Amino acid sequence: LDVLDRHLAENTYLAGSQYSVADMAVWPWYGVMVQGGLYSAGEFLQVQDYKNVQRWAQEIGSRPAVKRGRMVNCIWGEPHEQVPQPA
């Protein structure tokens, strides 16, 4: 997280100034974790201290396509937060 935080101090996204497949690949793990949505390691890892990772996670998590993508085939939560795919 420290390496990621230092990198994001100088870059908006992982590959520089533009959102890329690198962000799409890493955000579901690190972004969701620092937002407290993956598992409870955030407290142990003190994720609140990584301000640049927090900014990046929030920015990507607020993208409409990311919000919708997290709903696809989701099997927990409220029904209006799920977009099941046909079998």
C-alpha positions, 0 to 999 in steps of 0.5 A: 500500500505504501508503494501504491500510495507514493505512486498515486501521489504523483499520478492520478491513475496507475498508468499516469493521467488516464484511467486504464485497464491497470486501474480496472484490474487493481481496483477490485482488490486494493480499492475495495479493500481500502474502502472496507468492502473486501475483508476486514484487513483494512484496520490491521493495515491502517488503510486510512493512512494512505490518502492517495490510495483513498482518493484513487479508490473513491474516484474509481468507485464513483464511476457509473460503469464501476458501480454497475459492474459491481452489481452484475451477478451480485448474490448478496445485499438488497435486490435493487443492488443486484443485476442477475445474468440469465443462466 
